[in-house]
Amino acid sequence: MKKVLSILLFASLAAGCAAEGNSNNDGVRGGWSENNGPNNANNGNNANNANNANNANNANNANNSNNANNMACVEGARSCNGTTIQSCTGGTLTDEASCPIACDAGACVDEVTCTANSYRCNGAAVEVCSPTGSAFHHVMHCQDSCDQGLCVGTCLDDTLRCNGNDLQMCTGGSFATTETCSNGCFRGSCVLDRLDIAIDTELAGDIYVNGPVIIRSGVTVSVPSGYLNIQADSFTMEQSDLVVSPLMGNGNAWARDFRNNGVALPGFDRYRDETNPLGGGILRVDAKTIDIGGTINARGGNNTGYQRYAGDGGTIMLMAETISLGDNAYLDANRGDGYYDGSMGHVKLLSVAEVLDEDVTGKYQGTLVRGLVPPQRVYSSTFPTSEIGRGERTVYNDGVDAITFTWDRPFDGTQGYYFSVGSSTPTPQNATYANREIAQVEIDDFSEGLNRFNVISLDSMSAPSTIPNTHLFWLNTHGPSLTSESHPNNGVWSDNRDGFVRWTAPYGQEHYKGYYYVVSNRYDTKPTKADTFLPAAQLQVILSNLDDGMWVFHLITEDTMGVMTRDWSRHVFRIGPEPEYGAVNGQVLDAQGAPVSGAEVRVNGGLFTTTTDGDGNFNIQNVPVGPWEATVEHEEVEKSQMTTVNAGAGTNLAFTM
């Protein structure tokens, strides 16, 4: 007889109205630490609970009560509504600005002091105050909006969340209770009071236990999904077997680099063939004490058929205050068998002590990593989803000023943290120190594509860990790729007044809510959410009956977090018979009458551009006759004036900067 216990959450971790705890980083809070994780399940498990809405209301009522008494506000007074600054104008409170970290007394602040396990809204994100009261952690992003620490409106089907002790699933766009958890609900999963396995059993996904986990002698626990994360008070394996199946071969070739950076990831299939289970899986155990007396197997898959490359080994990560490996213990993260070898997997033994005293020689196969446990989970309400090397990714747009990261305190006595951006492990020499579980990083510190935010711990003697936890995310900085079958050449005039535009979304349309577009006679008209919206699946549009002249189609993406890119895409249409041309020319001088060289000159926001020469002169030829706006910019000073271009003539404009 085989018992099946499947608490499988990864399928529900979607952007938008995402499942609780969707920042899937390396490790989670341990029951042994100050951040008791499931030990707090009955007190603070309600990451977005309606039953805890009253608690959230208590934290926010002072701000939100103003909403019901708008007419009573004092003219010019500022207050906070969650992370939003509101000001009183004409007796009515209006939103003025959003704070990336926190709002206090009507102003943005960089430090958080909050009531543990209280909830707030940060824009459309639900956040919960950490058990230490020093940071708000991301819980979920609302599909529609957040109100008093709770998502309201629609949600994405199959999303899981906790609502008090009720486990809820989104079905048909709204949440409904599927189970009432007798021991509390935590991060979209019912908490168990203990897990005592005495028969062959299948486990999967994230499992939270408010007591011990015991795998009895002679038992085989299998993980066919290739991923198992157990967070418990204690974890004991007698002389038993725990077998984590290889993942399907759809991992990415960058997985090896991530593993070298200390992050728990599976292996990958060198051929990227999704029909072959080659890359080793992941086991993570986070408890106060871990005692292993049996075998844990996370090997990579063997070659099959024509596949001559073996799968890379997986990852076995044990995080505890004390870890004990018995005489019969064996941790196997070896690569699979094949004509060509894959890469070794990782065995990670992380504890509060920088180095475990126990000799583990002969008790493991793979690359051994030992050291001080880093923060076990990193959160970001700006870009919440972190990559774990499964071939999945969520791409975010760069239209924010900064990204806020928070994390769990990994153990009592933590003296602080170092954080960095990039592929290097943080050190006191290359990173920034933080004395609290929060950091803000300017968006300009990140770049197009894959990015890493890394954080390490300092122990009670201020010695830094050599193993970081890493939040991984993809950043998009550009607009869609535009083409036009009706007007393929931006420089050719056409009598066709119907412009047909087609595009492809950067990294794929699944990463976006949709697009906004606007048509203007300027090059710098950035679309806003007040312009025309198109759903993500729509990849073309017809602009009918365009008037004679030069028109610019502007298109921008909106990602799953409601963020646009700073830049956007454009396609120029020249409609009607080819006109006559003239020139926009003139000179730019400074306040003392000296010529200004190198100043940028733009016509209608960049339809035509040039720079001034050493004498401050500029000359833009082949500008169609008619009215235009000329703009000069130099050293952040900008001046504009209207002009009319006549056939065969120049404008001879004068600018004084």
C-alpha positions as CSV (number, residue, x, y, z in Angstrom):
1,M,0.0,0.0,0.0
2,K,1.3,3.5,-0.9
3,K,0.1,6.5,0.9
4,V,0.0,9.7,-1.1
5,L,0.4,13.1,0.5
6,S,0.5,15.8,-2.1
7,I,0.6,19.4,-1.1
8,L,1.7,20.7,-4.5
9,L,1.8,24.4,-4.9
10,F,4.2,25.2,-7.7
11,A,1.6,25.0,-10.4
12,S,-0.3,27.8,-8.7
13,L,2.6,30.2,-8.4
14,A,1.6,32.6,-11.1
15,A,2.2,36.2,-11.6
16,G,-0.8,38.5,-11.0
17,C,-2.9,37.1,-8.3
18,A,-0.1,34.8,-7.2
19,A,-0.1,32.1,-4.5
20,E,1.2,33.0,-1.1
21,G,4.9,32.9,-0.8
22,N,5.5,33.2,-4.5
23,S,9.1,34.5,-4.0
24,N,10.5,31.0,-4.4
25,N,14.0,31.4,-3.2
26,D,16.6,29.2,-1.8
27,G,15.3,28.0,1.6
28,V,12.4,29.1,3.8
29,R,12.0,30.1,7.4
30,G,12.8,27.4,9.9
31,G,10.7,26.4,12.9
32,W,13.8,26.7,15.1
33,S,14.4,30.4,14.3
34,E,13.1,33.6,15.6
35,N,10.8,33.7,12.6
36,N,8.9,30.6,13.7
37,G,7.3,29.9,10.3
38,P,4.7,27.2,10.9
39,N,5.1,27.5,14.6
40,N,3.4,30.8,14.1
41,A,0.8,29.3,11.9
42,N,-2.1,29.8,14.3
43,N,-1.0,33.3,15.2
44,G,0.4,34.8,12.0
45,N,-0.2,32.4,9.1
46,N,-2.8,34.5,7.5
47,A,-0.8,36.1,4.8
48,N,-3.9,37.5,3.2
49,N,-6.6,36.4,5.5
50,A,-10.1,37.9,5.5
51,N,-10.4,36.7,9.1
52,N,-7.3,38.7,10.0
53,A,-8.7,41.7,8.1
54,N,-9.7,43.2,11.4
55,N,-6.1,43.0,12.6
56,A,-5.0,44.7,9.4
57,N,-7.8,47.2,9.9
58,N,-6.5,48.1,13.3
59,A,-3.1,49.0,11.8
60,N,-4.7,51.0,8.9
61,N,-7.9,52.3,10.4
62,A,-6.3,55.6,11.4
63,N,-5.5,56.2,7.8
64,N,-8.5,54.6,6.2
65,S,-10.9,56.3,8.5
66,N,-10.0,59.4,6.6
67,N,-11.6,57.9,3.5
68,A,-14.9,57.8,5.2
69,N,-14.5,61.3,6.5
70,N,-13.0,63.1,3.6
71,M,-14.9,66.3,4.2
72,A,-13.4,66.5,7.7
73,C,-9.8,66.7,6.6
74,V,-7.7,69.8,7.2
75,E,-6.8,71.7,4.1
76,G,-3.2,71.0,3.1
77,A,-2.7,68.2,5.7
78,R,-0.9,65.1,4.6
79,S,-1.5,61.6,5.9
80,C,-0.7,58.0,5.0
81,N,-3.0,55.3,3.6
82,G,-0.9,52.2,3.7
83,T,2.2,53.2,1.6
84,T,0.3,56.0,-0.2
85,I,0.7,59.7,0.8
86,Q,-2.6,61.5,0.7
87,S,-3.1,65.3,0.9
88,C,-6.3,67.2,1.7
89,T,-7.4,69.5,-1.1
90,G,-10.8,71.2,-1.0
91,G,-11.8,69.1,2.0
92,T,-11.1,65.8,0.1
93,L,-8.2,63.4,0.6
94,T,-6.4,62.6,-2.7
95,D,-3.5,60.3,-3.4
96,E,-0.3,62.2,-3.9
97,A,2.5,59.7,-4.1
98,S,3.4,56.1,-3.3
99,C,6.2,55.2,-1.0
100,P,8.4,52.2,-1.9
101,I,9.2,51.2,1.7
102,A,6.8,52.9,4.1
103,C,4.8,56.0,4.9
104,D,4.7,57.8,8.2
105,A,3.0,61.0,9.2
106,G,2.4,61.9,5.5
107,A,6.0,61.3,4.3
108,C,8.0,58.5,2.8
109,V,10.4,56.8,5.3
110,D,13.2,54.3,4.7
111,E,12.8,52.2,7.9
112,V,9.8,50.1,8.9
113,T,8.5,49.6,12.4
114,C,5.4,47.5,12.3
115,T,3.2,45.2,14.4
116,A,4.3,41.5,13.8
117,N,1.8,39.7,11.5
118,S,-0.2,42.8,10.7
119,Y,-1.2,43.4,7.1
120,R,-1.2,46.3,4.7
121,C,-1.6,47.2,1.0
122,N,1.4,48.4,-1.0
123,G,-0.3,49.4,-4.2
124,A,-1.9,46.2,-5.5
125,A,0.3,44.0,-3.3
126,V,-0.6,42.4,0.0
127,E,2.2,42.6,2.6
128,V,2.6,41.1,6.1
129,C,4.8,42.5,8.9
130,S,7.7,40.2,9.7
131,P,7.8,38.5,13.2
132,T,10.6,40.9,14.1
133,G,8.5,43.9,13.2
134,S,11.3,45.3,11.0
135,A,10.0,44.7,7.4
136,F,6.9,44.0,5.4
137,H,7.1,40.8,3.3
138,H,5.3,40.4,0.0
139,V,2.4,37.9,0.2
140,M,0.6,38.2,-3.1
141,H,-0.2,40.6,-5.9
142,C,-3.8,41.3,-6.4
143,Q,-5.3,40.9,-9.9
144,D,-7.6,43.9,-9.3
145,S,-6.8,45.9,-6.2
146,C,-5.9,45.6,-2.5
147,D,-8.0,47.0,0.3
148,Q,-7.0,47.0,4.0
149,G,-4.5,44.2,3.5
150,L,-6.8,41.9,1.4
151,C,-7.1,41.3,-2.3
152,V,-10.5,42.3,-3.6
153,G,-12.0,41.7,-7.1
154,T,-11.1,38.9,-9.4
155,C,-8.2,36.4,-9.1
156,L,-6.5,33.9,-11.4
157,D,-8.0,30.4,-11.4
158,D,-6.1,27.7,-9.4
159,T,-4.4,30.3,-7.2
160,L,-4.2,29.2,-3.5
161,R,-4.3,31.3,-0.4
162,C,-5.1,31.1,3.3
163,N,-8.1,32.9,4.7
164,G,-7.9,32.4,8.4
165,N,-7.8,28.6,8.8
166,D,-9.5,28.1,5.5
167,L,-7.5,27.0,2.5
168,Q,-9.0,28.8,-0.5
169,M,-8.6,28.3,-4.3
170,C,-9.6,30.8,-7.0
171,T,-12.2,29.2,-9.2
172,G,-14.1,31.2,-11.8
173,G,-12.3,34.4,-10.8
174,S,-13.2,34.3,-7.1
175,F,-11.9,32.5,-4.0
176,A,-13.8,29.6,-2.4
177,T,-12.9,27.5,0.6
178,T,-11.7,24.0,-0.3
179,E,-10.6,22.9,3.2
180,T,-10.6,24.1,6.8
181,C,-7.2,23.4,8.3
182,S,-7.3,22.0,11.8
183,N,-3.8,23.2,12.6
184,G,-3.8,26.4,10.8
185,C,-3.1,27.5,7.2
186,F,0.3,28.8,6.0
187,R,1.3,30.1,2.6
188,G,-1.5,28.3,0.7
189,S,-1.1,25.0,2.5
190,C,-2.7,23.4,5.6
191,V,-0.2,23.0,8.4
192,L,0.3,19.5,9.9
193,D,0.7,19.0,13.6
194,R,3.2,16.2,12.9
195,L,4.2,13.9,10.0
196,D,5.0,10.3,11.0
197,I,5.6,8.2,7.9
198,A,5.5,4.4,8.5
199,I,4.5,3.2,5.0
200,D,5.8,3.9,1.5
201,T,4.6,7.4,0.7
202,E,4.7,10.0,-2.1
203,L,5.4,13.6,-1.1
204,A,5.4,16.7,-3.3
205,G,5.6,20.5,-3.1
206,D,5.8,22.6,0.1
207,I,4.9,20.9,3.4
208,Y,4.7,22.7,6.7
209,V,4.7,20.8,9.9
210,N,4.1,22.3,13.4
211,G,6.0,19.5,15.0
212,P,8.3,16.6,14.1
213,V,8.7,14.8,10.7
214,I,9.7,11.2,11.1
215,I,10.4,8.7,8.3
216,R,10.5,5.3,9.9
217,S,13.0,2.5,9.1
218,G,12.3,0.4,5.9
219,V,10.1,3.1,4.4
220,T,10.6,4.6,0.9
221,V,9.5,8.2,0.4
222,S,9.3,9.1,-3.3
223,V,9.1,12.6,-4.8
224,P,8.0,12.0,-8.4
225,S,7.5,15.7,-9.1
226,G,11.2,16.4,-8.5
227,Y,10.6,19.1,-5.8
228,L,10.1,18.8,-2.1
229,N,10.4,21.5,0.5
230,I,9.8,20.5,4.2
231,Q,9.6,23.1,7.0
232,A,9.2,21.6,10.4
233,D,10.2,21.7,14.0
234,S,12.5,18.6,13.6
235,F,13.3,16.2,10.8
236,T,14.3,12.6,11.5
237,M,15.1,9.9,8.9
238,E,15.6,6.4,10.4
239,Q,17.2,3.8,8.1
240,S,14.9,4.7,5.2
241,D,15.1,6.0,1.7
242,L,14.0,9.4,0.3
243,V,14.1,9.5,-3.5
244,V,13.7,12.7,-5.4
245,S,13.0,12.0,-9.1
246,P,14.9,13.8,-11.8
247,L,13.1,16.8,-13.2
248,M,12.0,16.8,-16.8
249,G,14.8,18.0,-19.1
250,N,13.5,21.5,-19.5
251,G,15.9,23.2,-17.1
252,N,18.1,26.0,-18.5
253,A,21.8,26.0,-19.3
254,W,22.3,28.8,-16.8
255,A,21.3,26.6,-13.9
256,R,25.0,25.6,-13.3
257,D,25.9,29.2,-12.8
258,F,23.2,29.7,-10.3
259,R,24.3,26.7,-8.3
260,N,27.8,28.0,-8.2
261,N,26.4,31.1,-6.7
262,G,25.0,29.1,-3.8
263,V,21.4,28.8,-4.9
264,A,19.6,25.4,-4.8
265,L,18.6,24.5,-8.3
266,P,18.1,21.3,-10.3
267,G,20.4,20.1,-13.0
268,F,19.6,20.7,-16.7
269,D,19.4,18.7,-19.8
270,R,22.2,19.7,-22.2
271,Y,20.0,18.9,-25.2
272,R,17.0,20.7,-23.7
273,D,14.8,17.8,-24.7
274,E,11.6,17.9,-22.7
275,T,10.9,14.3,-23.3
276,N,13.7,13.0,-21.2
277,P,13.8,13.3,-17.4
278,L,17.5,14.2,-16.9
279,G,18.1,17.0,-14.5
280,G,18.3,16.1,-10.8
281,G,15.5,17.3,-8.5
282,I,15.5,19.5,-5.3
283,L,15.1,18.6,-1.7
284,R,15.0,21.3,1.0
285,V,14.6,20.6,4.7
286,D,14.4,23.5,7.2
287,A,14.1,22.5,10.8
288,K,15.6,23.1,14.3
289,T,17.3,19.7,14.3
290,I,17.9,17.3,11.4
291,D,19.0,13.7,12.0
292,I,19.6,11.6,8.9
293,G,20.1,7.8,9.3
294,G,19.1,6.7,5.8
295,T,19.7,7.6,2.1
296,I,18.6,10.7,0.3
297,N,18.8,10.4,-3.5
298,A,18.6,13.4,-5.8
299,R,20.7,12.0,-8.7
300,G,20.5,13.2,-12.2
301,G,18.8,11.0,-14.8
302,N,20.7,8.5,-16.9
303,N,20.9,8.9,-20.7
304,T,18.0,7.3,-22.6
305,G,17.9,6.3,-26.3
306,Y,19.9,8.6,-28.5
307,Q,20.6,11.0,-25.6
308,R,24.2,10.3,-24.7
309,Y,24.6,13.1,-22.1
310,A,23.7,12.3,-18.6
311,G,21.6,14.6,-16.4
312,D,23.2,16.9,-13.9
313,G,22.9,16.1,-10.3
314,G,20.2,17.8,-8.2
315,T,20.4,19.6,-4.9
316,I,20.0,18.4,-1.3
317,M,19.8,21.3,1.1
318,L,19.6,20.8,4.9
319,M,19.2,23.9,7.1
320,A,19.2,23.5,10.8
321,E,20.7,24.6,14.1
322,T,22.2,21.1,14.3
323,I,22.6,18.5,11.6
324,S,23.6,14.9,12.3
325,L,24.5,12.3,9.8
326,G,24.4,8.8,11.2
327,D,26.6,5.8,10.3
328,N,24.2,4.8,7.5
329,A,23.4,8.2,6.2
330,Y,24.2,9.0,2.6
331,L,23.3,12.1,0.6
332,D,23.5,11.4,-3.2
333,A,23.4,14.3,-5.6
334,N,25.5,12.7,-8.2
335,R,25.1,13.2,-11.9
336,G,23.4,10.4,-13.9
337,D,25.2,7.8,-16.0
338,G,25.8,8.5,-19.7
339,Y,28.4,8.5,-22.4
340,Y,29.2,12.1,-21.5
341,D,29.1,13.2,-17.9
342,G,26.8,15.9,-16.6
343,S,27.7,18.2,-13.7
344,M,27.7,17.2,-10.1
345,G,24.8,18.3,-8.0
346,H,25.1,20.0,-4.6
347,V,24.9,18.8,-1.0
348,K,24.3,21.9,1.2
349,L,24.6,21.7,4.9
350,L,23.8,25.1,6.4
351,S,23.7,25.8,10.1
352,V,23.9,28.6,12.6
353,A,27.6,27.7,13.2
354,E,29.8,28.7,10.3
355,V,31.3,25.2,10.1
356,L,29.7,22.0,11.3
357,D,32.0,20.0,13.5
358,E,30.7,16.6,12.3
359,D,32.9,14.7,9.8
360,V,30.8,13.9,6.7
361,T,33.5,12.1,4.8
362,G,32.0,9.2,2.8
363,K,28.5,10.3,3.5
364,Y,27.7,12.3,0.4
365,Q,28.2,12.4,-3.4
366,G,28.2,15.7,-5.1
367,T,29.7,19.1,-4.5
368,L,29.6,19.8,-0.7
369,V,28.7,23.3,0.5
370,R,28.9,24.0,4.3
371,G,28.5,27.3,6.1
372,L,26.4,29.8,7.9
373,V,22.7,29.8,6.9
374,P,21.7,32.9,4.9
375,P,18.3,34.5,5.1
376,Q,16.1,31.6,4.0
377,R,13.6,33.6,1.9
378,V,13.8,36.9,0.0
379,Y,10.7,38.9,-0.8
380,S,9.9,41.8,-3.2
381,S,6.6,43.3,-3.8
382,T,8.0,45.1,-6.8
383,F,9.2,42.0,-8.7
384,P,7.9,39.1,-6.5
385,T,8.6,35.9,-8.5
386,S,12.1,34.5,-8.2
387,E,13.5,32.0,-10.7
388,I,14.6,28.6,-9.4
389,G,16.0,27.1,-12.6
390,R,13.0,25.1,-13.8
391,G,13.0,26.7,-17.3
392,E,10.2,29.1,-16.1
393,R,10.6,32.8,-15.8
394,T,8.5,35.9,-15.2
395,V,9.7,39.1,-16.9
396,Y,9.1,42.5,-15.4
397,N,9.3,46.0,-16.9
398,D,11.8,48.6,-15.7
399,G,9.3,51.5,-15.2
400,V,10.0,51.8,-11.4
401,D,12.6,54.0,-9.7
402,A,13.8,51.3,-7.3
403,I,13.2,47.8,-6.1
404,T,12.6,47.0,-2.4
405,F,13.8,43.6,-1.0
406,T,13.0,42.2,2.4
407,W,14.0,38.9,4.0
408,D,13.5,36.7,7.0
409,R,15.9,36.9,9.9
410,P,17.6,33.5,9.7
411,F,18.5,33.0,13.3
412,D,18.6,34.6,16.7
413,G,21.7,36.7,17.2
414,T,22.0,37.8,13.6
415,Q,24.3,40.9,13.6
416,G,23.3,42.2,10.2
417,Y,23.6,41.5,6.5
418,Y,25.5,42.4,3.3
419,F,23.7,42.6,0.0
420,S,24.8,43.1,-3.6
421,V,23.7,43.0,-7.2
422,G,25.2,40.7,-9.8
423,S,26.9,37.3,-9.8
424,S,29.4,37.8,-7.0
425,T,28.7,36.6,-3.4
426,P,28.4,39.7,-1.1
427,T,31.4,40.4,1.0
428,P,32.3,43.4,3.3
429,Q,34.5,44.6,0.4
430,N,32.0,44.5,-2.5
431,A,28.6,44.8,-0.8
432,T,26.3,47.2,1.2
433,Y,25.7,46.6,4.9
434,A,22.1,46.5,6.2
435,N,21.3,46.3,9.9
436,R,17.6,45.4,9.2
437,E,15.9,42.9,7.0
438,I,15.2,45.4,4.2
439,A,17.1,47.0,1.3
440,Q,16.2,49.3,-1.6
441,V,18.2,49.2,-4.9
442,E,17.9,51.7,-7.7
443,I,16.5,50.3,-10.9
444,D,19.5,51.6,-12.8
445,D,21.7,49.1,-10.9
446,F,20.0,46.3,-12.8
447,S,20.1,45.6,-16.6
448,E,18.2,44.0,-19.4
449,G,17.7,40.2,-18.9
450,L,18.5,38.1,-15.8
451,N,19.4,39.9,-12.6
452,R,20.4,38.8,-9.1
453,F,20.0,40.3,-5.7
454,N,22.2,38.5,-3.1
455,V,22.1,38.7,0.7
456,I,24.3,37.0,3.3
457,S,24.1,36.9,7.1
458,L,26.5,37.9,9.8
459,D,26.8,35.6,12.8
460,S,26.8,36.7,16.5
461,M,30.5,37.5,16.1
462,S,29.8,39.6,12.9
463,A,31.5,37.0,10.8
464,P,29.9,36.9,7.3
465,S,28.5,33.9,5.6
466,T,30.1,32.7,2.4
467,I,26.7,31.5,1.0
468,P,24.1,33.9,-0.2
469,N,20.4,33.7,-0.8
470,T,19.6,35.1,-4.2
471,H,16.5,36.6,-5.6
472,L,16.5,36.2,-9.4
473,F,14.3,38.1,-11.8
474,W,14.2,39.0,-15.5
475,L,14.0,42.7,-16.5
476,N,12.7,44.1,-19.8
477,T,13.8,47.6,-20.8
478,H,12.3,47.9,-24.3
479,G,9.1,47.9,-26.1
480,P,7.6,45.4,-28.6
481,S,9.2,44.8,-32.0
482,L,7.0,46.6,-34.5
483,T,6.4,45.9,-38.2
484,S,3.9,47.3,-40.7
485,E,2.8,45.4,-43.8
486,S,0.9,48.4,-45.1
487,H,3.7,50.9,-44.5
488,P,6.9,49.0,-44.1
489,N,9.3,51.9,-44.7
490,N,9.2,54.8,-42.3
491,G,10.6,57.2,-44.9
492,V,8.2,56.5,-47.8
493,W,5.0,58.5,-48.3
494,S,1.8,56.5,-49.1
495,D,-1.7,57.2,-50.2
496,N,-2.9,54.2,-48.1
497,R,-4.6,55.9,-45.1
498,D,-5.1,52.6,-43.2
499,G,-2.0,51.7,-41.2
500,F,-1.7,48.0,-40.2
501,V,0.7,47.4,-37.3
502,R,1.9,44.0,-36.0
503,W,4.2,43.3,-33.1
504,T,5.9,40.7,-30.9
505,A,6.2,41.1,-27.2
506,P,9.6,41.0,-25.5
507,Y,10.2,37.5,-24.0
508,G,6.6,36.4,-24.9
509,Q,3.1,37.8,-24.4
510,E,2.5,35.7,-21.3
511,H,4.6,38.2,-19.3
512,Y,2.2,41.1,-19.8
513,K,-1.3,42.2,-19.0
514,G,-1.4,43.9,-22.3
515,Y,-0.4,47.1,-24.3
516,Y,-1.3,50.7,-24.4
517,Y,-1.1,52.7,-27.6
518,V,-1.5,56.2,-28.9
519,V,-1.1,58.0,-32.3
520,S,0.4,61.5,-32.4
521,N,2.5,63.7,-34.7
522,R,5.3,63.7,-32.1
523,Y,8.1,61.2,-31.5
524,D,8.1,61.6,-27.7
525,T,4.4,60.8,-26.8
526,K,4.7,58.1,-24.3
527,P,1.5,56.0,-23.9
528,T,-0.2,56.1,-20.5
529,K,-3.0,54.1,-18.9
530,A,-5.4,56.8,-20.1
531,D,-4.7,55.7,-23.7
532,T,-6.1,52.7,-25.7
533,F,-5.6,49.3,-24.0
534,L,-5.1,46.1,-25.9
535,P,-5.1,42.6,-24.3
536,A,-1.8,40.6,-24.2
537,A,-3.1,38.2,-26.8
538,Q,-3.7,40.9,-29.4
539,L,-0.6,41.5,-31.5
540,Q,-1.9,43.7,-34.2
541,V,-4.1,46.7,-34.9
542,I,-5.4,48.8,-37.8
543,L,-5.3,52.6,-37.7
544,S,-7.9,53.7,-40.2
545,N,-8.4,56.9,-42.1
546,L,-5.2,58.7,-41.1
547,D,-5.0,62.3,-42.2
548,D,-2.2,63.6,-44.4
549,G,1.0,64.1,-42.6
550,M,3.5,62.3,-40.4
551,W,2.1,60.2,-37.7
552,V,3.7,58.1,-35.0
553,F,2.2,54.9,-33.6
554,H,3.4,54.5,-30.0
555,L,3.1,51.2,-28.2
556,I,4.2,50.1,-24.6
557,T,3.8,47.0,-22.6
558,E,2.2,46.6,-19.1
559,D,3.6,43.7,-17.1
560,T,1.7,41.5,-14.7
561,M,2.5,44.0,-11.9
562,G,1.0,46.9,-13.8
563,V,4.4,48.4,-14.6
564,M,5.3,49.8,-17.9
565,T,8.8,50.2,-19.5
566,R,10.6,53.5,-19.4
567,D,11.1,53.3,-23.1
568,W,8.6,52.3,-25.7
569,S,8.2,51.4,-29.4
570,R,7.3,53.6,-32.3
571,H,6.4,53.3,-36.0
572,V,6.2,56.4,-38.3
573,F,3.6,56.6,-41.0
574,R,3.9,59.2,-43.8
575,I,0.4,59.6,-45.2
576,G,-0.6,61.3,-48.4
577,P,1.3,62.6,-51.5
578,E,5.0,63.5,-50.9
579,P,5.1,67.2,-49.8
580,E,7.6,69.9,-50.5
581,Y,10.5,70.3,-48.0
582,G,12.3,73.1,-46.2
583,A,14.8,73.2,-43.3
584,V,14.8,73.9,-39.6
585,N,18.0,75.9,-38.8
586,G,19.3,78.5,-36.4
587,Q,21.8,79.1,-33.6
588,V,22.0,78.3,-29.9
589,L,23.8,80.8,-27.6
590,D,24.2,80.9,-23.8
591,A,23.2,83.8,-21.5
592,Q,26.5,85.6,-22.3
593,G,26.0,85.3,-26.0
594,A,28.6,82.5,-26.5
595,P,27.8,79.7,-28.9
596,V,26.6,76.4,-27.3
597,S,28.1,73.4,-29.1
598,G,26.8,69.8,-28.7
599,A,23.2,70.9,-27.8
600,E,20.5,68.4,-28.9
601,V,17.9,69.8,-31.3
602,R,14.7,68.0,-31.8
603,V,11.7,68.6,-34.1
604,N,8.3,67.4,-32.7
605,G,10.0,65.5,-29.9
606,G,12.5,63.7,-32.1
607,L,10.9,63.1,-35.5
608,F,14.0,64.9,-36.8
609,T,17.2,65.5,-34.7
610,T,20.6,67.0,-34.8
611,T,23.2,68.6,-32.6
612,T,24.8,72.1,-32.7
613,D,28.3,72.5,-34.1
614,G,31.2,74.5,-32.6
615,D,29.5,77.8,-33.5
616,G,26.2,76.8,-32.0
617,N,24.6,76.4,-35.4
618,F,22.2,73.6,-36.4
619,N,20.6,72.7,-39.7
620,I,17.9,70.0,-40.2
621,Q,17.1,69.4,-43.9
622,N,14.2,67.7,-45.6
623,V,11.5,68.7,-43.1
624,P,8.0,68.8,-44.7
625,V,6.4,72.2,-45.0
626,G,4.0,73.2,-42.2
627,P,4.1,74.0,-38.5
628,W,6.6,72.3,-36.2
629,E,7.9,72.6,-32.7
630,A,11.7,72.9,-32.3
631,T,13.3,72.0,-29.0
632,V,16.9,72.6,-27.8
633,E,18.3,70.7,-24.8
634,H,21.7,71.3,-23.2
635,E,22.9,70.3,-19.7
636,E,19.3,69.6,-18.6
637,V,18.1,73.0,-19.7
638,E,15.3,72.8,-22.4
639,K,13.8,75.5,-24.5
640,S,11.1,75.2,-27.2
641,Q,9.5,77.4,-29.8
642,M,7.0,76.9,-32.6
643,T,8.0,77.6,-36.2
644,T,6.6,77.1,-39.8
645,V,8.7,75.5,-42.5
646,N,8.3,76.9,-46.0
647,A,9.3,75.2,-49.2
648,G,12.9,75.5,-50.0
649,A,13.6,77.8,-47.1
650,G,15.1,77.7,-43.6
651,T,13.6,78.9,-40.3
652,N,16.7,80.7,-38.9
653,L,15.7,80.2,-35.2
654,A,17.6,81.7,-32.3
655,F,17.8,80.1,-28.8
656,T,19.3,81.5,-25.7
657,M,20.0,78.9,-23.0
